[in-house]
Amino acid sequence: MRSPTHFDDVEAAAREIVARLGNEIRVGLPLGLGKPVTLINALTRIAKDDPSIRLSIFTALTLERPNPSSDMERRFLEPAMDRLFGRYPGLDYAAMLRDGTLPDNINVREFFFPAGRWLGVAPAQQDYVSVNYSDARDVLLAQKPNLILHLVAWSEDRLSVSCNPDITADLMELRRDGRLDALFAGETNPELPFMEGAAAFPISEADILFEPKVPFELFSAVKQPVDDAAKAIGLHVSRLIVDGGTLQIGIGAIGDAVAQALILRDAGKISAIHAARPFPGDGFAEETPFETGLYAVTEMLVDGLLQLFKAGIIRREVDGAAIHAGFFVESRDFYSQLRNMNPKMRSKIAMSPISYTNTLFGDEPGKRAARTEARFVNSAMKVTLLGAAISDTRPDGQVVSGVGGQHDFAAQAHALLDGRSIITLPSTRQGSSGIESNIVWSQANETIPRHMRDIVVTEYGIADLWGKSDAEAIASLIEIADSRFQSRLLKEAKAAGKVPASHEVDPDRRNNTPQAISGWLNAFREEDFPDFPFGSDFDEIEREILPALRRLKAAASSRRALFRLAMRGWARRADHASILDRMGLSDPRSPQSLFKAAILVGALEPGDPHNASNMRKR
């Protein structure tokens, strides 16, 4: 059996790559966690020092530890950075992109960004490639890659690309068939779970294997608290999931909320919660426990899906697997759960290429038969009244994240006989001058066009838009908008001639307020709705501070709002000594530090520091 060339010196491994490939190196670098950071950094340094080498990198989701954007964020994050995010090394090409020092002979193109991380960074914005996840492989192949770099797990005579068979599995298949002439160089990491399915292959298929003496610590994605809007959205979505069906959910608070709601449903607790819902019925009433169970096919294996799998809710098998997934980036606890899972149970999670999970191409009859009653749940930033979803780009063209697989799953839902595409979003967001509606009349950029509208869910309910006329879709979306914006939205729709002049919002739908949501959840909060349903890396004091930091960020643009917070917190600083100590503000020595201590304490209590008159309604 052929063996790869082994190295424990990264510079030697990188020089070997250059020696074999010459001065034109075109790299397929995995999305997210699968990047062999030590190896790509060494290769980047060689190219930086030798302008005759042209290094082209095609990748996505470059992971970075956060850079605090304010003094308060710095005080919160710096003492806990390693604990929260892991001692994950920085990627040299990312640092050079940010400070404008990336040399002309190195080019980096990405098709997906971590949300908001590359806003305002001109080189990254200019070299962003807008493409569906299912087409990213072909975009890479068109660039004729001659190097595949990957972080790998190693077990005896086999390797696993573990977290990232998404594109790599197809590339390896092309190499086996002689249709791709590319070197494979791997960097081993013992923290990476050895995943089966399309992720695993014989070690003989690797050309170069770098085995670091001190492996780097994997990136850890920190769980965010699940707020009331997300909890309500999760409850609504749970009524759409059919027993024996197929599920896909995304990362983040809403995905966790959906998973938690399904666990409550399986425990027989959901009917009483839904019965207390303060909003009119909508005809969706899936509430019974899961007798057959669900099957999951998803581009991203998220913790919510893992918890549903461990709870026995995801258990319907297709080709011997209860989950087919393309990649994962999660917390250290998530990686540990996978590593320590019984191998037989772990084998039911089949890591697979995106060409399998995100499309019906290939074995289309088999996929159609397997993906019954599919519910593909994805989040958007905004939704227009005509039903288009905006999930990746601001009106000025700045890319927030990317299309990813959202369009793939929307198209797949429409292609399946009983599939549904579910777009979720909180009805409002905190803008620079107050609360703004996430349901808008129109926006310049669309991720999912209006002709693919299906189901939209906010904290106020479900809008079923499939097959509806424009007027019906508009009316349905206004009914799940925040009541502070319903009149304005209706006025815009009438002005455009898209709803009858006589149309009015149902009076029963005029109670769409945060207070109604809180009142609904309060009766069940303590037992069924923790802010972190699947655990947290934050300690108890940090969990108290998190909501205050969000309120401070919302108030930051208004001196009046900050002054109100300071007045509220001034006399109560002594009551929160442990919080001030954690933030380095227990003994303020300057007027600025004293003011920061006061506004922090003032922000610990719920409440909008802005005047109602400053609330932006659009």
Secondary structure, DSSP 8 states (H G I E B T S, - for coil): ----EEES-HHHHHHHHHHHHTTEEEEE--SGGG--HHHHHHHHHHHHH-TT-EEEEEE---------SSHHHHHHHGGGHHHHH-S----HHHHHHHHT---TTEEEEES--STTTTTT-HHHHHTB----HHHHHHHHHHT---EEEEEEEEETTEEE-TT-HHHHHHHHHHHHTTS---EEEEEE-TTS----BTTEEEGGG-SEEE--SS-------------HHHHHHHHHHHTT--TT-EEE--SSHHHHHHHHHHHHHHTT-HHHHHHT-SS---S----S--SS-BEEEEEE--HHHHHHHHTTSB---BTTBSEEEEE----HHHHHHHHHS-HHHHTTEEE--HHHHS---SSHHHHHHHSTTEEEEEE-SEEETTS-EE-SB-TTS-BSS--TTHHHHHHHHHHSTT-EEEEE--SEEEETTEEEESEES--S--SB-GGG--EEEETTEEEE-TT--HHHHHHHHHTTS-HHHHHHHHHHHHHTT-S-TT----GGGTT-SHHHHHHHHHTTHHHH--SSTT--SS-HHHHHHHHHHHHHHHHTT-HHHHHHHHHHHHTTGGGGHHHHHHTT-SS--SHHHHHHHHHHHHTTS-S--S-GGG----
